[in-house]
């Protein structure tokens, strides 16, 4: 695909109504077409101030580079869709990159990375009504549970409301839970199996219906035991593969074989691989998911 950023900027300035038109006119597909597995490329990190990849603190700051990487990824066979905040989804729609793709709207981005209020993760991007109106296919929220931070209560309450709205409008919603702690002024997620299981237990009980709830979980040791904690369909998140990409891919491959696992939702690991080869990383992930 030839990308015309000049045209994109012109539309945004002069004909913003074309954004809604582009979303309305995109060709859609069923959620679990083909083999019933999903590979979703995630790009919602910048909206909560998370621009770093590995040792590069502003790797995701260049929006043009990010869009080029996303378009390139979405063109690869086996890539089923993209996860993003409104401005990213709308740019991709204007670029014509969303036809026959699953589009996931990211919702709570108010827990800015490094902020004193990070755990009080407000819903500042999409809401369910906007996701439905735009014709998106999926919603996603982040639920960090910190026993020492009262901001958790507000996040849980807002998340329950989002789940209620999703069930009411029949929008699948991807719940990404963590048990989190403050460590020297920084939020750290507990990636032990028991902590992940606890996060599942709390999160899957939110809302007045779980009919449209999915989980988005990290790959941790004892994933077979972790997956026995839920019957909800689950996507695996990629995490940081900077140190050992081969080891990370091997752990994904093993976890993808477990009952209930429906695929991968991966962002920085594919868009900013250590060797810089986006296509190779995306193709390798697609092979893991779809065989």
N, C-alpha and C positions, 0 to 999 in steps of 0.2 A: 504494500500500500504506500502510495506517495502522500506524505503528510504536508498539508498546507497550513502552517501556523499563521500566516498572514490572513488567510480566509477565516480561520477560527477567531482571531482577534477582531476582525472586522464585524463578524456576526455578533460577537459579544457586545461590541460597542454600538452597533447600528440596528441590529435586528434580533434582539434577545428572545423574541417570541419563537424564533426558529429552534431554540433549545427544546421546548416542549414538543414541537413538531417532530424533531429528530427522534425523541424518545417514543412518541406515539407511533411513528412509522417504522420503527425497527422490527425486523423479523424475529419472532419468538420461537422457542422450542419448549418441549416438556421438560420438567425438572430432571427426571432420571431417564432421559433418552438413551438408547443403546444398551450398554451393559449395566446400567444402574449405578455407576460410580461417577464421582465428580473430582475434577482438578480445578480449583479456584485460585486465581492469582490475587493476592491481597495487596492493597495500596492505600490503606486508610491511616497509616502511621503518622504522616506529617500533621494531620489536623489536631493531634494532641501533643504536638511539639516533639515527636520522636523522629528526628531526622538522621540519627546516627546509624551506620552500618559498620560493625567491627570497630576498627580504630579510626574511622573517618567520621567526624562529628556532624558534618553537614552533607552527607552523601545523597540524601533524598531531597535536598533543597532545590536543585535544578529541575523545575517543572517540565521543561521541554525534554530533557533527558529522560525523566521518569515516564512521560507520555510515549516517547519513542520506544522505550523498553516494554511498556504495556502493550502497545500496538503490535510490536514484534512478537510478544508472547502469545497474544490472542490469535495470531495468524497460524500458530503451530498446531498440528493435529494433536488431538487429545487434550487440549486446553478447553475446559468447558465454560469458564466464565471469569468474572472479575469482581472484587470487593472494594468498594471505595466510598468516599464522602461525596456530597452532591457535585462539587466543582470538578472532581475527577471523572465521575460518571458522565456529567454533561459534556465535558471536553471529548471524551471517547465517543459519545453519541454523535456529536458534531463531526467527528473524524470518520464516522461510519464504521467503527470498530466493534459494535455491539450486536450485529446481526447474528441470530442463532446462538447467542451466548446467554448463560445464566448471569443475571446482574444482581449483585447483593449490595444493599444500602446499609452503610455503617451509621449507627445511631448515637451512642454516647461518647463524645470526644471531649467532654468538659474536664476530665481528670488530667490536666496538663502535666506532662512528665516533669518531675522535679518540684512541682508546686506544693505548698503546704496543704492545699485542699485536694491533692491528687486522688484520694480515695472517694471523695464526694463527687462521683463521676457523672456529671449532669448530662442530660440528653440534649445536645446542642447541634446535632447534625440532622439527619432524617428523623421523622417520626413515622409511625405505621401508616397514617393517613396519606402522607406525602409519597411513601413508597408505593402504596396502592394506586394513587393518582398518576404517578409517573410510569406505571406499568412494569415496575421492577419485579423480580422473581423471588426475592429472599430478603430478610432483614438480619442484622447482626448486632449483638451488643456484648460489651465487656463487663464482667461482674467480678470485681476484686473484693474479697472478703477479708477484712482486717479486724481481728478481735480487739485490738487496742485503739481503734480509730472510729469515733462515732459517726463519721461520714459514711460508713458502710450502711447504716440504717437507711439513709436517704437513697443510696444507690439501689439497695434491695427493693425498696418501695417503688421507685421509678421503674425498675426492671420488671416487677410484677405487673405494673400497669401496661408496659410495652407488650408483655406476653399476653395479657388480656386482650389488648387491641389487635394483636396479631391473630389470635384465635378467632376473634369476632369477624375479622375481615378475611380470614383464611389465607394468611400470609405466613409461610414457613419462617421461623426465626431461629437463628444460630446463636446459642448462648455460650460464651467463652468464660468459664469460671476459673478463679485462682484463689487459694489461700495466700494472703500477702502479709508482709510485715515491714515495719520501718526498721532499717538497719543503718545506723550512722546517717540519718537524715534522708535515706533513699529507700524507695519501695522495692522490696525483693520478693519474688514469687517463690513459694515453697513447692518444689518439684518432686518431693518424695511421694511414693505411691499412696501412702495413707492420707496425705494432704490433698491430693487430687481426688481421691475417693470422697473425702469430706466435702470438697467443693461441689462435687456432683450431687451428693445427697441434699445439700442445701439448695442448689440452683434448680434441680429438676422439680422441686416442690413449689416453685414460685408460680403465681398466677392461679386463675380459677379453671384453667384447662391446659394440659400439656399436649393437646392433639397436634399442634403445629410446631412444637419445640424440638430443636435439634441441639446437639452439643458440639463444641469445638474444643478439643483437648490436646494438651501437650503430650508428646511421646516420652514416657518415663519408664524406668525399670518396672517389671511385673505388670506390663500392660494387659496381660490376660486377666489378672485379678482386678485391675482397674475397670476393664470393660464389663465385668460381672456386676458392677455397681449400677448399671443402667440398662434399660431397654430402648432408650431413645436413639434414633439414628445419629451417627457421630462422624464428624470430619476431624482429621488430625491437623494440628498446626505445626509449622515447620521449625520455628525457633532459629537460633543462630548456628550456622554451619561453618563459620569462619575457621574454626580450629581444625576440624576434621570432617570435610564434606562426605567422604566415602563412608565414614562411620555413621553419620546422620542418615544418609540414604539407606544404609543397611537396616537401621532401626525402623525407618519408615516402612520398608518392605516387609519386615516381620509383623509390624502392627497392622498393616493393611490386610493381613490375612485373618484377622480376628473377627468373630461374629459381631455384627452391628456397625462395623467401620465401613463408611461409604466413600472414603476418599481423603484428599488433602486440600487444605487451604493454606497456601504458602506465599510469603511476600518477599522479604529482603533476600532470603536464601536463593531464590530463583532470579530476581531482578538484579541483584548485586553479588553474584558469586565471586569467590576469591580469585578465580582465574579470569574473570571478566567475560566469560563466554555464556551469555544469557541463553542462547538457543540450545546449547548443549545441556545446560542445567534444566531448562524447561522440558526438553525432550526426554531426559532421563527420568524426571518426575512423572511425565505422562506415561512412560513405559511401566513405571511402578504401579500406577493407578489402573491403567487400562490393559496392561499386558502386551 
